[in-house]
Amino acid sequence: MKIGGIYSFNGGAETMQNLYPKQLDDIKTVISTVDANLYKDKISAEKTTPGKRLFRPRTLNSAFTQVFQQLQWQSQIRIQCDYPTDFYTQDYSAPSTAKGAFREMDFLKDRVGVEIQFGKYAFAVYNVCAKMTIFRNEGLIDVGVEVIPLKELADEMSSGVTYFEQIVWDLEHRGVADIDIPVMILGIRA
């Protein structure tokens, strides 16, 4: 795969280039190693694209995992969630809180967190604007990298997949808040 777009949210690209060049090289190696064409084997059953051959996000994710692990990146790093119950109203009888709930980062190495996102749009925004901040607050990362398809690649996946141009527009119009961490967003193509 190839990088076709780079967006620096809150100084993310500069932080990666200046403070984490080795980790950035690893991420670029992973992206260039994955051959997306090996995973274009899903035959669409969607109304808008019946019979069309599409990229399969799960197997693409597995390919990324394999290469990241070869480069000694930790995968599926979890933070346990102990949900508070003090905010329920007095007349609400709360069921037992969710056992085993967690937040998960795809990859982590040397205080750099990476998310590979081939899912629905809301997940990319959540990763950048919430999850990465939580992982920083828990002392696990200082900077994040979000890897998402460019529109041309998303168009060859199931409908509703997020894409680079979409999140860049949203973040440009949202702006940076004082709790946001530096995040480099990489748009990739086959």
PyMOL commands that set and color helices and strands:
alter all, ss='L'
color gray80, all
select helices_A, chain A and resi 12-19+21-33+36-39+57-70+121-137+151-154+164-174
alter helices_A, ss='H'
color red, helices_A
select strands_A, chain A and resi 2-9+42-43+53-54+74-80+102-109+112-116+143-149+183-189
alter strands_A, ss='S'
color yellow, strands_A
deselect
rebuild
show_as cartoon
